[in-house]
Amino acid sequence: MLTGTALGVLTWGGGASCLFGGFLAVVAASKSRAAQDLGSVREVESLSDLKELASLVPLLVAVSGRVWCARPLTCELSAGEAAIVEVQEEKRTERRFGAVWVGETTPLRASVRETEWCLAEGEGGAGAQVPVLGGAGARGDALQPTGDVFLPAQEGALGALVGELAGHRALGTRVREAALAPGTQLAAHKPEEVGIHDTPLRPDASGRYGKFGGKYVPETLIVALTELEQAYKEALADPTFIAELDHLLKTYVGRPSPLYHAERLSEHYRRPDGSGPEIWLKREDLNHTGAHKINNSLGQALLCQRMGKKRVIAETGAGQHGVATATVCARAGLQCVVYMGTKDMERQSLNVFRMRLLGAEVRPVASGTCTLKDATSEALRDWVTNVEGSHYILGSVAGPHPFPQIVRDFQAVIGRELRGQAAEAWGGLPDVLLACVGGGSNAMGLFHEFVGDASVRLVGVEAAGHGLATDKHAATLTLGRVGVLHGSMSYVIQDPDGQIVDPHSISAGLDYPGVGPEHAYLRDAGRAEYGSVTDAQALEAFQLLSRLEGIIPALESSHALAYLDTLCPTLAHGTRVVVNCSGRGDKDVQQVIQHLDL
């Protein structure tokens, strides 16, 4: 036996099956039965149910979801054995995903198949196990408690069990390259270092994030929102839905999106003494349709089909959400109507053509500022009128509950992937996450996975337009006040009488006078911080990334990149900054030509 610390934070991006932690697949095994003869898969609804089942030891349970590592663990392990750590039962808390691997001499193969958690009852309550593949003596089937540690008892059974789980699509099994070499010793971590934080679940049962969020809508829409919320919950509990989403994210969208080390951009921010941060890009611009928007549009299109709706409504500013929605509707054979402000149609004419080419009807909105705010208002009016046969695919983490949650959850694949990619790239967490914020979907998709990790700094960047001292900006979290817009309470740019003030940004996707309620909550809670950059600064960053890395970013993403000028001088040497490159800049070239003399 080798004595050592076995708790390591080796996390993964996971499949769609672990998106929301809603489906629990239970596989029962007896001590005398071979792993390949495991019984059928059953569903349970909570970890409380799991504890009841787990009293029938021995039991192996595969859980589609994420749990917390409750405390560091020192244990005795032999080569090929896997450890189990105590986990905290789900209550009103954020759930974190960590993994446990054996120490010192266990040879991990170059390719490690990671299944969901295996749970068993024993001293200290429920336990969590991730099987280790590789090593001649892989063991499994029955689990033997040894103090705080459970050791697989039957030689050879674990590999067979993993094979069984791998064949079950609902478990979302992934294969990825392991970052650990033979002889690696994993150190124990304090709970706070693996994301143990007593944060309330967001949103609460009423759809609020603290005081923000809610449903401020006509009575006509309350029924539709309730129906949507119920359909969403049922979909998360359906392994068929999760498996289809996971499959399409991989084969249709092209996920996972890469994590790219921007070496020349990092060099640009080096100080005279050679120190400076390392800048990485999460390449959402490489998704099908060229932005992060399709993550949400695809998920909601599957929901729409599940609900039996044949007509889809959407709003769009920069056009990327409209294109993504038109794309998934074309694939699903759904009627698609996209509302877009006439000002945005002029500056995003390429995306207007793309939507129409994909079969969508693009309806111009000429009221108000003729931008995203007005397009969203018209889309909501359409939904009120045609609520029975239509589904509204809202594109951001704004609007009435459950939209902020649904959009966040479908976009959270960004952060989940990043956790695993960071572990593989440098063996830890990112230090700083940086993303642009309009309504806030790409930023929330990046942030959500790491809200419980206190060591990870969350930074959002708004559009300062012509400057914060002018009335031509869209810096809602910087200068806005609490109000209600499009069915949700959040920060809003408004005048002393409470009237919405027209925003401005060179970026159509950031030209919005509100922000998602969860961003407002994170700002007030001090968990996330928000800055702003001007149109001119965004244009400089647009050119900089193009010339240094050969990547033309969207004007939205350029705002986040521009904030590096402010951020980098304050960061210690070697700080790892991940910028969400939320979209590609092809759509903006026509507009940028008007501002640059190249």
VEXDREN-2710 file (C-alpha; in Angstrom, 1 decimal):
% VEXDREN-2710
k/r/px/py/pz
1/MET/0.0/0.0/0.0
2/LEU/1.1/3.5/-0.7
3/THR/0.0/6.2/1.7
4/GLY/-0.5/9.7/0.1
5/THR/-2.9/12.4/-0.6
6/ALA/-5.3/11.4/-3.4
7/LEU/-7.6/14.3/-3.9
8/GLY/-6.8/16.2/-7.0
9/VAL/-8.7/18.8/-8.9
10/LEU/-8.6/17.2/-12.4
11/THR/-11.9/18.4/-13.9
12/TRP/-13.4/18.1/-17.2
13/GLY/-15.7/19.8/-19.7
14/GLY/-18.1/17.0/-19.7
15/GLY/-21.0/16.2/-22.0
16/ALA/-24.4/17.7/-22.1
17/SER/-25.5/14.9/-19.7
18/CYS/-23.8/16.8/-16.9
19/LEU/-25.1/20.2/-18.0
20/PHE/-27.6/20.7/-15.2
21/GLY/-27.2/17.8/-12.7
22/GLY/-30.8/16.8/-13.1
23/PHE/-30.7/13.1/-14.2
24/LEU/-29.4/10.4/-11.9
25/ALA/-28.8/7.0/-13.4
26/VAL/-28.4/4.3/-10.8
27/VAL/-26.6/1.0/-11.6
28/ALA/-26.9/-1.6/-8.8
29/ALA/-24.3/-4.4/-8.4
30/SER/-24.0/-7.2/-5.9
31/LYS/-20.7/-8.5/-4.5
32/SER/-21.2/-11.9/-6.1
33/ARG/-22.1/-10.6/-9.6
34/ALA/-19.7/-9.7/-12.3
35/ALA/-19.8/-6.1/-13.5
36/GLN/-20.9/-7.0/-17.0
37/ASP/-24.1/-8.5/-15.5
38/LEU/-25.2/-5.2/-13.9
39/GLY/-28.9/-4.6/-13.6
40/SER/-30.9/-2.1/-15.6
41/VAL/-30.6/1.7/-15.2
42/ARG/-33.1/3.4/-13.0
43/GLU/-33.8/7.1/-12.3
44/VAL/-33.9/8.8/-8.9
45/GLU/-34.8/12.4/-8.3
46/SER/-32.5/13.6/-5.6
47/LEU/-29.4/12.7/-3.6
48/SER/-31.7/11.9/-0.7
49/ASP/-33.2/9.1/-2.8
50/LEU/-29.7/8.1/-3.6
51/LYS/-28.8/7.7/0.1
52/GLU/-31.8/5.4/0.6
53/LEU/-30.7/3.2/-2.3
54/ALA/-27.1/3.4/-1.1
55/SER/-28.0/1.8/2.2
56/LEU/-28.2/-1.5/0.2
57/VAL/-24.5/-1.8/0.1
58/PRO/-22.7/-2.8/-2.0
59/LEU/-23.9/-0.4/-4.7
60/LEU/-22.4/1.5/-7.6
61/VAL/-24.1/4.6/-8.8
62/ALA/-23.3/6.7/-11.8
63/VAL/-24.6/10.2/-11.4
64/SER/-25.2/12.6/-14.3
65/GLY/-24.4/15.8/-12.5
66/ARG/-21.8/17.6/-10.5
67/VAL/-21.2/17.4/-6.8
68/TRP/-18.7/19.0/-4.4
69/CYS/-15.5/17.6/-3.0
70/ALA/-16.4/18.2/0.7
71/ARG/-12.9/18.0/2.2
72/PRO/-9.3/17.0/1.5
73/LEU/-8.5/13.3/1.8
74/THR/-5.5/11.2/2.7
75/CYS/-5.9/7.6/1.9
76/GLU/-4.1/4.3/1.2
77/LEU/-4.0/3.1/-2.4
78/SER/-2.5/0.4/-4.4
79/ALA/-1.6/0.7/-8.1
80/GLY/-4.8/0.5/-10.1
81/GLU/-7.1/1.3/-7.3
82/ALA/-9.5/4.3/-7.2
83/ALA/-10.4/6.4/-4.2
84/ILE/-13.8/7.7/-3.1
85/VAL/-14.2/11.0/-1.3
86/GLU/-17.1/12.3/0.7
87/VAL/-19.5/14.6/-1.1
88/GLN/-21.9/17.2/0.2
89/GLU/-25.6/16.5/-0.3
90/GLU/-27.3/18.9/-2.7
91/LYS/-29.2/21.7/-0.9
92/ARG/-29.5/25.4/-1.9
93/THR/-25.9/25.5/-3.0
94/GLU/-23.8/25.7/-6.1
95/ARG/-22.5/22.3/-7.2
96/ARG/-18.9/21.9/-8.2
97/PHE/-17.3/19.0/-10.2
98/GLY/-13.9/17.6/-9.1
99/ALA/-12.2/14.3/-9.8
100/VAL/-10.2/11.9/-7.7
101/TRP/-7.2/10.0/-9.0
102/VAL/-4.7/7.7/-7.4
103/GLY/-1.2/8.9/-6.5
104/GLU/2.4/8.1/-6.9
105/THR/2.8/5.0/-8.9
106/THR/-0.5/4.4/-10.8
107/PRO/0.3/4.7/-14.5
108/LEU/-2.5/6.7/-16.1
109/ARG/-2.9/5.9/-19.8
110/ALA/-2.4/8.7/-22.4
111/SER/-6.2/8.5/-23.0
112/VAL/-8.5/8.4/-20.0
113/ARG/-12.2/7.6/-20.3
114/GLU/-14.0/9.7/-17.7
115/THR/-17.5/8.5/-16.7
116/GLU/-19.8/10.3/-14.3
117/TRP/-19.5/9.9/-10.6
118/CYS/-19.9/6.5/-8.9
119/LEU/-21.4/6.8/-5.5
120/ALA/-21.6/4.5/-2.5
121/GLU/-22.8/4.6/1.0
122/GLY/-20.3/4.2/3.9
123/GLU/-18.8/6.1/6.8
124/GLY/-19.1/9.8/6.5
125/GLY/-22.2/9.6/4.2
126/ALA/-22.3/9.4/0.4
127/GLY/-19.0/9.1/-1.5
128/ALA/-17.9/9.8/-5.0
129/GLN/-15.6/7.8/-7.2
130/VAL/-14.1/8.4/-10.7
131/PRO/-12.8/5.1/-12.1
132/VAL/-9.1/5.0/-13.2
133/LEU/-8.5/3.1/-16.5
134/GLY/-5.0/1.8/-16.9
135/GLY/-2.8/-0.2/-14.6
136/ALA/-3.0/-4.0/-14.7
137/GLY/-4.9/-4.4/-11.5
138/ALA/-8.0/-2.2/-12.1
139/ARG/-10.6/-3.3/-9.6
140/GLY/-14.3/-2.7/-9.0
141/ASP/-17.7/-4.2/-8.6
142/ALA/-18.0/-4.3/-4.7
143/LEU/-16.6/-1.4/-2.7
144/GLN/-14.9/-2.0/0.7
145/PRO/-14.9/0.8/3.2
146/THR/-11.6/1.6/4.9
147/GLY/-12.2/4.5/7.2
148/ASP/-12.8/7.5/5.0
149/VAL/-11.7/5.6/1.9
150/PHE/-13.5/3.0/-0.2
151/LEU/-11.3/0.6/-2.2
152/PRO/-12.6/-1.4/-5.2
153/ALA/-12.5/-5.0/-4.2
154/GLN/-12.8/-7.3/-7.2
155/GLU/-9.9/-7.4/-9.6
156/GLY/-10.8/-6.6/-13.2
157/ALA/-14.4/-5.6/-12.6
158/LEU/-13.9/-1.9/-12.8
159/GLY/-12.9/-1.9/-16.4
160/ALA/-15.9/-3.9/-17.4
161/LEU/-18.2/-1.6/-15.4
162/VAL/-16.8/1.4/-17.2
163/GLY/-17.4/-0.3/-20.5
164/GLU/-21.0/-0.8/-19.5
165/LEU/-21.4/2.9/-18.6
166/ALA/-19.6/4.0/-21.7
167/GLY/-22.3/2.3/-23.7
168/HIS/-25.1/4.2/-22.0
169/ARG/-25.4/7.5/-24.0
170/ALA/-27.2/9.3/-21.2
171/LEU/-24.0/9.2/-19.1
172/GLY/-22.2/11.4/-21.6
173/THR/-18.9/9.5/-21.3
174/ARG/-16.0/11.5/-22.7
175/VAL/-12.5/10.5/-23.8
176/ARG/-9.7/13.1/-23.5
177/GLU/-6.0/13.2/-23.2
178/ALA/-4.8/12.9/-19.6
179/ALA/-2.4/15.6/-18.4
180/LEU/-0.8/13.4/-15.8
181/ALA/2.3/11.2/-16.4
182/PRO/3.2/8.1/-14.5
183/GLY/4.6/8.9/-11.1
184/THR/2.5/12.1/-10.6
185/GLN/1.7/12.9/-7.0
186/LEU/-1.5/14.8/-6.5
187/ALA/-1.6/17.1/-3.4
188/ALA/-4.7/17.6/-1.3
189/HIS/-6.6/20.9/-1.6
190/LYS/-8.4/22.9/0.9
191/PRO/-12.2/23.0/0.3
192/GLU/-12.2/26.6/-0.8
193/GLU/-9.7/25.7/-3.5
194/VAL/-12.1/23.3/-5.1
195/GLY/-15.1/25.6/-5.0
196/ILE/-16.7/25.1/-1.7
197/HIS/-18.8/28.2/-1.2
198/ASP/-22.1/28.6/0.6
199/THR/-23.8/30.4/-2.3
200/PRO/-27.5/30.2/-2.9
201/LEU/-28.7/28.4/-6.0
202/ARG/-29.4/30.9/-8.8
203/PRO/-32.2/31.5/-9.5
204/ASP/-34.4/30.7/-6.5
205/ALA/-37.8/29.1/-6.8
206/SER/-39.4/32.4/-7.8
207/GLY/-36.9/33.0/-10.6
208/ARG/-34.9/35.7/-8.8
209/TYR/-31.2/36.3/-8.4
210/GLY/-31.3/38.2/-5.1
211/LYS/-33.7/41.0/-5.8
212/PHE/-33.1/40.8/-9.6
213/GLY/-35.0/38.8/-12.2
214/GLY/-38.6/37.7/-11.8
215/LYS/-41.5/37.8/-14.3
216/TYR/-42.8/41.2/-15.1
217/VAL/-45.0/40.2/-18.1
218/PRO/-48.7/40.3/-19.2
219/GLU/-50.9/37.6/-17.7
220/THR/-51.1/36.0/-21.2
221/LEU/-47.4/35.1/-21.0
222/ILE/-47.5/33.7/-17.4
223/VAL/-49.0/30.5/-18.7
224/ALA/-46.5/30.2/-21.5
225/LEU/-43.6/30.9/-19.2
226/THR/-44.9/28.3/-16.7
227/GLU/-45.2/25.8/-19.6
228/LEU/-41.7/26.6/-20.7
229/GLU/-40.3/26.2/-17.3
230/GLN/-41.9/22.8/-16.8
231/ALA/-40.9/21.6/-20.3
232/TYR/-37.3/22.6/-19.5
233/LYS/-37.2/20.7/-16.2
234/GLU/-38.7/17.6/-17.9
235/ALA/-36.2/17.9/-20.7
236/LEU/-33.3/17.9/-18.3
237/ALA/-34.5/14.8/-16.7
238/ASP/-34.8/13.0/-20.0
239/PRO/-31.6/11.2/-21.0
240/THR/-32.8/11.1/-24.7
241/PHE/-33.0/14.9/-24.8
242/ILE/-29.6/15.3/-23.2
243/ALA/-28.0/12.7/-25.4
244/GLU/-29.4/14.4/-28.6
245/LEU/-28.2/17.8/-27.4
246/ASP/-24.7/16.4/-26.6
247/HIS/-24.5/14.7/-30.0
248/LEU/-25.5/17.8/-31.9
249/LEU/-23.2/20.1/-30.0
250/LYS/-20.4/17.8/-31.1
251/THR/-21.3/16.9/-34.6
252/TYR/-23.3/20.0/-35.7
253/VAL/-21.9/22.9/-33.7
254/GLY/-18.3/21.5/-33.6
255/ARG/-17.7/21.5/-29.9
256/PRO/-15.6/21.6/-27.9
257/SER/-14.3/25.0/-29.0
258/PRO/-10.5/25.2/-28.7
259/LEU/-8.6/27.0/-25.9
260/TYR/-5.8/28.9/-27.8
261/HIS/-2.7/30.4/-26.3
262/ALA/-2.3/33.9/-27.9
263/GLU/1.5/34.0/-27.6
264/ARG/2.1/37.2/-29.7
265/LEU/-0.7/39.0/-27.9
266/SER/0.8/38.0/-24.6
267/GLU/4.2/39.3/-25.8
268/HIS/2.5/42.6/-26.7
269/TYR/1.6/43.1/-23.1
270/ARG/5.0/42.2/-21.7
271/ARG/6.6/44.8/-19.4
272/PRO/10.1/46.1/-20.0
273/ASP/11.4/43.5/-17.5
274/GLY/9.8/40.7/-19.5
275/SER/7.0/40.0/-17.0
276/GLY/3.4/39.9/-17.8
277/PRO/0.3/37.8/-18.0
278/GLU/-0.4/34.9/-20.4
279/ILE/-3.4/35.4/-22.6
280/TRP/-5.6/32.6/-23.8
281/LEU/-8.6/32.7/-26.1
282/LYS/-11.7/30.5/-25.8
283/ARG/-12.5/30.2/-29.5
284/GLU/-16.3/30.4/-29.7
285/ASP/-15.8/32.2/-33.0
286/LEU/-15.0/28.7/-34.5
287/ASN/-18.5/27.3/-33.8
288/HIS/-20.9/26.7/-36.6
289/THR/-22.4/30.1/-37.6
290/GLY/-19.4/31.9/-36.1
291/ALA/-20.4/32.7/-32.5
292/HIS/-21.5/31.3/-29.1
293/LYS/-25.1/32.0/-29.9
294/ILE/-25.8/28.6/-31.5
295/ASN/-25.2/26.9/-28.1
296/ASN/-28.5/28.4/-26.8
297/SER/-30.4/28.4/-30.1
298/LEU/-29.8/24.7/-30.6
299/GLY/-31.0/23.8/-27.1
300/GLN/-34.1/25.9/-27.3
301/ALA/-35.0/24.5/-30.8
302/LEU/-34.9/21.0/-29.3
303/LEU/-37.2/22.3/-26.5
304/CYS/-39.5/23.9/-29.1
305/GLN/-39.8/20.5/-30.9
306/ARG/-40.4/18.8/-27.6
307/MET/-43.2/21.2/-26.8
308/GLY/-44.8/20.6/-30.2
309/LYS/-44.4/24.3/-31.3
310/LYS/-44.0/24.8/-35.0
311/ARG/-43.1/28.5/-35.1
312/VAL/-40.1/30.3/-33.6
313/ILE/-39.7/34.0/-32.8
314/ALA/-36.3/35.6/-32.2
315/GLU/-34.8/39.0/-31.8
316/THR/-31.3/40.0/-32.9
317/GLY/-28.9/42.9/-32.7
318/ALA/-25.6/41.9/-34.3
319/GLY/-27.4/39.3/-36.3
320/GLN/-25.5/36.3/-34.8
321/HIS/-28.4/35.1/-32.7
322/GLY/-30.7/35.6/-35.7
323/VAL/-28.4/33.6/-37.9
324/ALA/-28.0/30.8/-35.2
325/THR/-31.8/30.6/-34.7
326/ALA/-32.5/30.6/-38.5
327/THR/-29.9/27.8/-38.8
328/VAL/-31.4/25.5/-36.2
329/CYS/-34.9/26.2/-37.5
330/ALA/-33.8/25.2/-41.0
331/ARG/-32.4/22.0/-39.6
332/ALA/-35.6/21.2/-37.6
333/GLY/-38.1/22.4/-40.3
334/LEU/-39.5/25.1/-38.0
335/GLN/-41.0/28.4/-39.2
336/CYS/-38.6/31.2/-38.2
337/VAL/-39.4/35.0/-37.7
338/VAL/-36.6/37.2/-36.6
339/TYR/-37.1/40.8/-35.5
340/MET/-34.3/43.3/-36.1
341/GLY/-34.0/47.0/-35.8
342/THR/-33.5/48.9/-39.1
343/LYS/-30.3/50.5/-37.9
344/ASP/-28.9/47.1/-37.1
345/MET/-30.1/45.7/-40.5
346/GLU/-28.0/48.4/-42.2
347/ARG/-24.8/47.8/-40.2
348/GLN/-25.3/44.0/-40.3
349/SER/-26.6/43.5/-43.9
350/LEU/-24.5/40.3/-44.4
351/ASN/-26.3/38.6/-41.5
352/VAL/-29.6/39.8/-42.8
353/PHE/-28.9/38.0/-46.1
354/ARG/-27.7/34.9/-44.3
355/MET/-30.9/34.7/-42.3
356/ARG/-33.0/35.0/-45.4
357/LEU/-30.9/32.5/-47.2
358/LEU/-31.6/30.1/-44.4
359/GLY/-35.3/30.5/-44.9
360/ALA/-36.1/33.0/-42.0
361/GLU/-38.4/36.0/-42.3
362/VAL/-36.6/39.1/-41.1
363/ARG/-39.0/41.7/-39.9
364/PRO/-37.6/45.3/-39.7
365/VAL/-38.3/47.3/-36.6
366/ALA/-38.4/51.0/-37.2
367/SER/-39.6/52.2/-33.8
368/GLY/-37.5/53.8/-31.0
369/THR/-33.8/53.5/-31.7
370/CYS/-34.3/50.8/-34.3
371/THR/-31.8/48.5/-32.4
372/LEU/-31.9/45.5/-30.2
373/LYS/-34.1/46.9/-27.5
374/ASP/-36.8/47.7/-29.9
375/ALA/-36.4/44.3/-31.7
376/THR/-36.8/42.5/-28.4
377/SER/-40.0/44.5/-27.6
378/GLU/-41.5/43.6/-30.9
379/ALA/-40.6/39.9/-30.5
380/LEU/-42.3/39.9/-27.1
381/ARG/-45.4/41.5/-28.6
382/ASP/-45.5/38.8/-31.3
383/TRP/-45.3/36.1/-28.6
384/VAL/-48.1/37.6/-26.6
385/THR/-50.3/37.5/-29.8
386/ASN/-49.3/34.0/-31.0
387/VAL/-48.4/32.4/-27.7
388/GLU/-50.1/29.0/-28.3
389/GLY/-48.3/27.9/-31.4
390/SER/-45.0/29.8/-31.1
391/HIS/-41.9/29.6/-29.0
392/TYR/-39.7/32.6/-28.3
393/ILE/-36.0/31.8/-28.5
394/LEU/-34.6/34.7/-26.5
395/GLY/-30.9/35.1/-27.2
396/SER/-29.5/36.5/-24.0
397/VAL/-29.6/35.9/-20.3
398/ALA/-32.2/38.7/-20.0
399/GLY/-36.0/38.7/-20.1
400/PRO/-38.5/37.0/-17.7
401/HIS/-37.8/33.8/-15.9
402/PRO/-37.0/31.1/-16.9
403/PHE/-35.1/32.7/-19.9
404/PRO/-32.1/33.9/-18.0
405/GLN/-31.6/30.5/-16.5
406/ILE/-32.3/28.5/-19.7
407/VAL/-29.9/30.6/-21.8
408/ARG/-27.2/30.5/-19.1
409/ASP/-27.5/26.8/-18.8
410/PHE/-27.2/26.2/-22.5
411/GLN/-24.2/28.6/-22.7
412/ALA/-22.5/27.1/-19.6
413/VAL/-20.9/24.5/-21.8
414/ILE/-18.3/27.2/-22.5
415/GLY/-17.0/27.3/-18.9
416/ARG/-17.3/23.6/-18.4
417/GLU/-15.1/22.9/-21.3
418/LEU/-12.7/25.6/-20.2
419/ARG/-12.3/23.9/-16.8
420/GLY/-11.1/20.7/-18.4
421/GLN/-9.0/22.5/-21.0
422/ALA/-7.2/24.6/-18.3
423/ALA/-6.5/21.5/-16.3
424/GLU/-5.0/19.9/-19.4
425/ALA/-3.1/22.9/-20.5
426/TRP/-1.5/24.0/-17.2
427/GLY/-2.9/21.8/-14.5
428/GLY/-5.1/24.3/-12.7
429/LEU/-7.8/27.0/-13.0
430/PRO/-7.7/30.2/-15.0
431/ASP/-6.8/33.3/-12.9
432/VAL/-8.9/35.8/-14.8
433/LEU/-12.0/35.4/-17.1
434/LEU/-12.7/38.2/-19.4
435/ALA/-15.8/38.7/-21.6
436/CYS/-17.9/41.4/-23.2
437/VAL/-21.3/42.1/-21.7
438/GLY/-24.4/43.4/-23.5
439/GLY/-27.3/41.3/-22.3
440/GLY/-24.5/39.0/-21.1
441/SER/-25.0/35.5/-22.5
442/ASN/-21.4/34.8/-23.6
443/ALA/-20.0/36.2/-20.3
444/MET/-22.4/34.2/-18.2
445/GLY/-21.6/31.0/-20.2
446/LEU/-17.9/31.6/-19.4
447/PHE/-18.4/32.7/-15.7
448/HIS/-21.1/30.3/-14.5
449/GLU/-18.8/27.3/-14.0
450/PHE/-16.3/29.3/-11.9
451/VAL/-18.6/31.4/-9.7
452/GLY/-17.9/29.1/-6.8
453/ASP/-14.1/29.2/-7.4
454/ALA/-13.0/32.3/-5.3
455/SER/-9.6/32.3/-6.8
456/VAL/-11.0/33.0/-10.3
457/ARG/-11.6/36.6/-11.1
458/LEU/-14.6/37.4/-13.2
459/VAL/-14.4/40.5/-15.4
460/GLY/-17.2/41.8/-17.7
461/VAL/-16.7/44.6/-20.2
462/GLU/-19.5/46.9/-21.3
463/ALA/-19.7/49.4/-24.2
464/ALA/-18.7/52.9/-23.2
465/GLY/-19.5/54.2/-26.7
466/HIS/-18.4/57.7/-27.1
467/GLY/-17.4/57.9/-23.5
468/LEU/-19.0/57.5/-20.0
469/ALA/-19.2/61.3/-19.7
470/THR/-21.5/61.4/-22.8
471/ASP/-25.0/60.1/-23.3
472/LYS/-23.8/57.8/-26.0
473/HIS/-22.9/54.6/-24.2
474/ALA/-24.3/51.2/-23.2
475/ALA/-22.6/50.9/-19.8
476/THR/-25.6/49.5/-17.9
477/LEU/-23.8/48.1/-14.9
478/THR/-21.5/51.1/-14.7
479/LEU/-24.1/53.9/-14.9
480/GLY/-27.5/52.3/-14.8
481/ARG/-30.0/52.1/-12.0
482/VAL/-32.3/49.3/-10.9
483/GLY/-35.4/49.1/-13.1
484/VAL/-37.6/46.7/-15.1
485/LEU/-37.0/46.0/-18.8
486/HIS/-38.4/43.2/-21.0
487/GLY/-40.0/41.4/-18.1
488/SER/-37.0/41.3/-15.7
489/MET/-35.7/43.5/-12.9
490/SER/-32.0/44.5/-13.4
491/TYR/-29.8/47.5/-14.0
492/VAL/-31.2/49.7/-16.7
493/ILE/-30.0/52.9/-18.4
494/GLN/-32.8/55.3/-17.6
495/ASP/-33.5/59.0/-17.0
496/PRO/-34.6/60.5/-13.6
497/ASP/-38.2/59.8/-14.6
498/GLY/-37.5/56.1/-15.2
499/GLN/-37.7/56.3/-19.0
500/ILE/-35.3/54.1/-20.9
501/VAL/-32.4/56.1/-22.4
502/ASP/-31.3/55.2/-25.9
503/PRO/-28.0/53.3/-25.7
504/HIS/-25.1/53.6/-28.1
505/SER/-22.3/51.2/-29.2
506/ILE/-20.4/50.7/-32.4
507/SER/-21.2/47.0/-31.7
508/ALA/-24.8/46.1/-32.5
509/GLY/-24.7/43.2/-30.0
510/LEU/-23.8/45.4/-27.1
511/ASP/-26.2/48.3/-28.0
512/TYR/-28.7/47.4/-25.3
513/PRO/-29.9/49.5/-22.3
514/GLY/-30.3/46.5/-19.9
515/VAL/-28.3/43.5/-18.7
516/GLY/-29.1/40.0/-17.5
517/PRO/-30.3/39.8/-13.9
518/GLU/-27.6/37.4/-12.8
519/HIS/-24.9/39.9/-13.9
520/ALA/-26.6/42.5/-11.7
521/TYR/-26.6/40.0/-8.8
522/LEU/-23.0/39.1/-9.2
523/ARG/-22.0/42.8/-9.4
524/ASP/-23.9/43.7/-6.2
525/ALA/-22.5/40.6/-4.5
526/GLY/-19.0/41.6/-5.4
527/ARG/-18.3/38.3/-7.1
528/ALA/-17.8/39.8/-10.6
529/GLU/-16.5/43.2/-11.7
530/TYR/-17.4/45.2/-14.7
531/GLY/-15.5/47.8/-16.7
532/SER/-16.1/49.5/-20.0
533/VAL/-14.2/50.5/-23.2
534/THR/-15.1/53.1/-25.9
535/ASP/-15.8/52.5/-29.6
536/ALA/-12.3/53.8/-30.5
537/GLN/-10.7/51.4/-28.1
538/ALA/-12.7/48.4/-29.5
539/LEU/-11.6/49.3/-33.0
540/GLU/-8.0/49.3/-31.9
541/ALA/-8.3/45.9/-30.4
542/PHE/-10.1/44.7/-33.5
543/GLN/-7.0/45.5/-35.5
544/LEU/-4.6/44.4/-32.9
545/LEU/-5.8/40.8/-32.7
546/SER/-6.1/40.6/-36.4
547/ARG/-2.5/41.6/-37.0
548/LEU/-0.9/39.7/-34.1
549/GLU/-2.8/36.4/-34.1
550/GLY/-4.5/36.3/-37.5
551/ILE/-7.9/36.2/-35.8
552/ILE/-10.5/38.8/-36.8
553/PRO/-12.8/39.2/-33.7
554/ALA/-16.3/40.4/-33.6
555/LEU/-16.7/44.0/-32.4
556/GLU/-18.4/42.6/-29.3
557/SER/-15.4/40.4/-28.5
558/SER/-13.1/43.4/-29.3
559/HIS/-14.5/45.2/-26.3
560/ALA/-13.2/42.4/-24.0
561/LEU/-9.9/42.4/-25.8
562/ALA/-9.6/46.2/-25.5
563/TYR/-9.9/45.9/-21.7
564/LEU/-6.6/44.1/-21.7
565/ASP/-4.9/47.5/-21.9
566/THR/-6.4/48.4/-18.5
567/LEU/-6.1/45.0/-17.0
568/CYS/-2.7/43.7/-18.0
569/PRO/-0.6/46.3/-16.2
570/THR/-2.1/45.4/-12.9
571/LEU/-1.5/41.6/-13.2
572/ALA/1.3/39.6/-11.8
573/HIS/3.7/37.8/-14.0
574/GLY/2.3/34.5/-15.4
575/THR/-1.3/35.4/-14.6
576/ARG/-3.5/33.3/-16.9
577/VAL/-6.2/35.4/-18.5
578/VAL/-8.9/33.7/-20.6
579/VAL/-10.8/36.0/-23.0
580/ASN/-14.0/34.7/-24.5
581/CYS/-13.6/35.3/-28.2
582/SER/-17.4/35.1/-28.5
583/GLY/-17.7/35.6/-32.3
584/ARG/-15.8/36.2/-35.5
585/GLY/-15.6/39.6/-37.1
586/ASP/-16.6/38.8/-40.7
587/LYS/-20.0/40.3/-40.0
588/ASP/-18.4/43.6/-38.9
589/VAL/-16.0/44.2/-41.7
590/GLN/-18.4/46.4/-43.8
591/GLN/-19.0/48.6/-40.8
592/VAL/-15.4/48.8/-39.7
593/ILE/-14.4/49.9/-43.2
594/GLN/-16.3/53.2/-42.6
595/HIS/-14.1/53.9/-39.5
596/LEU/-10.7/52.8/-40.6
597/ASP/-8.5/54.1/-43.4
598/LEU/-6.3/51.1/-44.3
END
